[in-house]
């Protein structure tokens, strides 16, 4: 077999094509809500975290953004009143990004449409056993290529203020 015909190239190509296609399909819902893909991912990560907050460094690790990139996203979301920064009571060097009531409401307004998109062009195309196997395979790969993608999720965050 020629290297150009290697199925590993096919796997990477398919993954890239699927990601690009899904991102394009999801963007109109985000745009209609005044959010970028990074904004939405940030709100989801906060919404799914204990206390609806994450340390800024954990948020950067989970989203795959640089620390300056996550700072820019949080700055924008904070200006829009969707998140707030909360200082850590025990460590002055640490701050948290926390979902506000307005952020939770924006997220809740987008989720039904987003979930419908996911169902129609992604998860709904797979049988239950295929989806379970697919999710397990993705987690296996994610744990190798982005082991910090769940940073902060296991930690109990301070109560919301």
Residue, then its C-alpha position, 0 to 999 in steps of 0.5 A: x500500500x502506498x503511504x498516500x492510501x494509508x487509512x490513518x490519513x483517511x481517519x484524519x481527513x474524515x475527522x477534519x471534514x466532519x468537524x468543519x461541517x458540524x461547525x458550519x451547521x452550528x454557527x447560525x444558531x450561535x450567531x443568532x444568539x450573538x455568540x461565537x463558537x468560543x463564546x458558546x463553548x465557554x458558557x457551556x463549560x461554565x454551565x456544566x462545572x460545579x458552581x457554574x464556575x471555573x478557574x481561568x486556567x482550567x477554562x483555558x485548558x478545557x477550551x483549548x484556548x491560550x490564557x490570553x485567548x480565554x481572557x479575551x473571550x471572558x472579557x467580551x462575555x463579561x462586557x455582555x453581562x454573561x459571565x463575571x470574574x470572581x476572586x479566589x478567597x484563598x489565593x490572590x493569583x487565582x480568579x474564576x470565571x462564573x456564569x451570571x443569571x443572564x449567561x445562564x438564560x442566554x445558554x438556555x435559550x440557545x440549547x434547544x436549537x443547538x441540541x436539535x442541530x446536533x440531533x439532526x446532523x450528528x447523534x441522531x444519525x447513529x444507533x445507540x450502540x454506535x453513539x456509545x462506542x463513538x463517545x468512548x473512542x473520542x474520550x480515549x483519544x481526547x485523554x491522550x491528546x488533551x488530557x487537561x480537557x476536564x481540568x477543574x471539573x472534578x474540583x468542588x468550586x466555591x459557592x456562587x456569590 
